[in-house]
Amino acid sequence: MKTTRFRAIKRELRILGIDDGPFKFKGKGNAILVGTVFRSGFWLDGLLTTKIKIDGFDATKKIIEMVNKSRHKDQLRVIMLDGLTFGGMNFVDIHKLNDKTGLPVIVVNRRRPRFEKIKNALKHFKDSAQRWKFIEKAGEIQQVNIGNHNLYIQTAGIMVEDAQKILKLSCTRAKIPEPLRVAHLIAAGIVKGESKGRA
């Protein structure tokens, strides 16, 4: 896998942060994905949206299409995902996402993922083994310090040290990167008419 090395990580670095909106029915219908284009954690430059199947297998494909068709594509330098799954158990293949967009990927979690809990949840799926492979392929969880707190990340196409620097630069108003925080708020607002709670 090719790893992008950043000569300098600047305040103008364009980040695409992606999160999903709330949904009611497991295994039925669609969930919205919102991508916010931020210059680090300071300026919102754009907004992207797409839809994926709840508990489906199309998250990777839909994100790739959303990114590659965007007019912001040439300016983007990194993709951040709020976790490895969207719309329930619709997993993202982060290495394929990196390969098909040419952009490094950082999966961000507030807490260390509880893989045993995920594995138990997957027992309800006939294709649980296939879904579990996405977790194995995503690689080891890395704990990184962001000033006064830690985040837990998985990466594709980027060195952990560079990912940590980008996270520090983008955590400007909360304990998670601003591109993900705002994507969460917008996605919730679109679905429910008003956002509430923390990202």
C-alpha positions in Angstrom: 0.0 0.0 0.0 1.3 3.5 -0.9 1.8 5.8 2.0 1.5 9.6 1.5 4.2 11.6 3.2 3.4 15.2 4.0 6.4 17.6 3.7 4.5 20.2 5.7 1.1 20.1 7.4 -0.4 23.5 7.2 -3.5 25.4 8.5 -4.8 25.4 4.9 -4.8 21.6 4.6 -8.1 20.5 3.1 -9.8 17.7 5.0 -13.0 15.8 4.1 -14.8 14.6 7.3 -17.6 12.0 6.8 -20.3 10.9 9.2 -23.8 9.5 8.8 -27.2 10.7 10.0 -29.6 8.8 12.3 -31.9 6.2 11.0 -34.8 4.1 12.4 -35.0 0.7 10.7 -32.2 -1.8 10.8 -31.6 -3.5 7.5 -34.2 -1.3 5.7 -34.0 1.9 3.7 -31.1 4.3 3.3 -28.9 6.4 5.6 -27.5 9.8 4.6 -23.7 10.4 4.6 -22.5 14.0 4.9 -19.0 15.1 4.1 -17.7 18.5 5.2 -14.7 20.1 3.4 -12.6 21.9 6.0 -9.4 23.8 5.9 -7.9 22.0 8.9 -10.3 22.8 11.8 -11.0 26.4 11.0 -13.0 27.1 7.8 -15.8 25.2 6.2 -15.4 25.3 2.4 -17.9 22.8 1.1 -20.5 20.1 1.7 -21.0 16.7 0.1 -23.8 14.2 0.5 -24.7 10.7 -0.6 -26.9 7.9 0.6 -26.1 4.3 1.5 -28.1 1.2 2.3 -28.7 0.5 6.0 -26.6 -2.6 6.9 -25.6 -2.8 3.2 -22.2 -3.2 1.4 -22.1 0.0 -0.6 -20.5 2.5 1.7 -17.1 2.2 0.2 -18.4 2.6 -3.4 -20.6 5.5 -2.5 -17.9 7.4 -0.7 -15.5 6.9 -3.6 -18.1 8.2 -6.1 -18.9 11.2 -3.8 -15.2 12.1 -3.6 -14.1 11.6 -7.1 -17.1 13.5 -8.6 -16.6 16.5 -6.3 -15.3 19.8 -7.6 -13.3 19.8 -4.3 -11.4 16.7 -5.2 -8.2 18.3 -6.5 -7.9 20.4 -3.2 -8.5 17.5 -0.8 -5.5 16.1 1.0 -7.1 13.6 3.5 -10.3 11.8 4.3 -11.5 11.4 7.9 -14.2 8.9 8.8 -16.2 8.8 12.1 -15.7 5.1 12.7 -15.4 2.2 10.3 -19.1 1.6 9.8 -22.0 3.8 8.6 -25.7 3.1 8.4 -25.5 0.3 10.9 -23.1 -2.3 9.8 -22.2 -0.9 6.4 -18.4 -1.2 6.6 -15.9 0.9 4.7 -12.8 -0.7 3.1 -10.4 2.0 3.9 -7.6 0.7 1.8 -9.8 0.5 -1.3 -11.0 4.1 -0.5 -7.4 5.2 -0.3 -6.5 3.4 -3.6 -9.5 4.6 -5.6 -9.4 8.3 -4.5 -5.6 8.7 -4.1 -6.3 10.2 -0.6 -5.0 9.0 2.7 -7.7 7.9 5.1 -8.0 8.3 8.9 -10.7 6.5 10.9 -11.3 8.3 14.1 -12.9 6.9 17.3 -13.3 8.7 20.7 -12.8 5.4 22.5 -11.0 2.2 21.7 -13.5 0.0 19.7 -14.9 -3.0 21.5 -14.4 -5.6 18.9 -16.0 -8.4 20.9 -19.2 -6.4 21.1 -19.1 -5.8 17.3 -18.5 -9.5 16.7 -21.5 -10.4 18.8 -23.6 -7.9 16.9 -22.5 -9.4 13.6 -23.8 -12.8 14.7 -27.2 -11.7 13.5 -25.9 -11.4 9.9 -25.7 -14.4 7.6 -22.6 -12.8 6.1 -20.9 -12.0 9.4 -17.6 -13.5 8.3 -17.5 -11.3 5.2 -18.2 -8.2 7.3 -15.7 -9.0 9.9 -13.0 -9.1 7.3 -13.4 -5.3 6.9 -12.3 -4.9 10.5 -9.3 -7.2 10.1 -8.3 -5.5 6.8 -8.4 -2.0 8.4 -5.5 -2.9 10.6 -4.4 -2.2 14.1 -5.9 0.4 16.3 -3.4 3.2 17.2 -3.8 5.4 20.3 -2.7 8.9 19.6 -2.4 11.8 22.0 -4.2 15.1 21.0 -3.0 17.5 23.6 -5.2 16.8 26.7 -7.0 13.7 25.4 -6.5 10.6 23.3 -8.1 9.4 20.1 -8.1 5.9 18.6 -7.4 5.6 14.9 -6.9 3.3 11.9 -5.1 4.6 8.8 -4.6 3.8 5.1 -2.0 5.6 3.0 -0.7 7.8 5.8 1.9 7.5 8.6 0.5 7.5 12.1 2.8 10.5 13.0 1.3 12.6 10.2 -2.2 11.5 11.1 -1.6 12.7 14.7 -0.4 16.1 13.5 -3.5 16.5 11.3 -5.8 15.5 14.2 -4.1 18.0 16.5 -4.6 20.8 13.9 -8.2 19.9 13.3 -9.4 19.5 16.9 -10.1 23.2 17.4 -13.4 23.3 19.2 -14.0 19.8 20.6 -12.2 16.5 21.4 -12.9 15.3 17.9 -11.8 16.9 14.6 -14.0 19.8 13.5 -14.7 18.2 10.0 -16.3 15.2 11.8 -18.1 17.3 14.5 -19.8 19.5 11.9 -20.6 16.6 9.6 -22.4 14.9 12.5 -24.4 18.0 13.3 -25.4 18.6 9.7 -26.4 15.0 9.1 -28.6 14.9 12.2 -30.1 18.2 11.3 -31.0 17.0 7.8 -32.7 13.8 9.1 -34.4 15.2 12.2 -34.8 18.9 11.4 -32.6 19.8 14.3 -29.3 18.5 15.6 -28.8 17.7 19.3 -26.3 16.1 21.5 -22.6 15.9 20.9 -20.9 14.5 17.9 
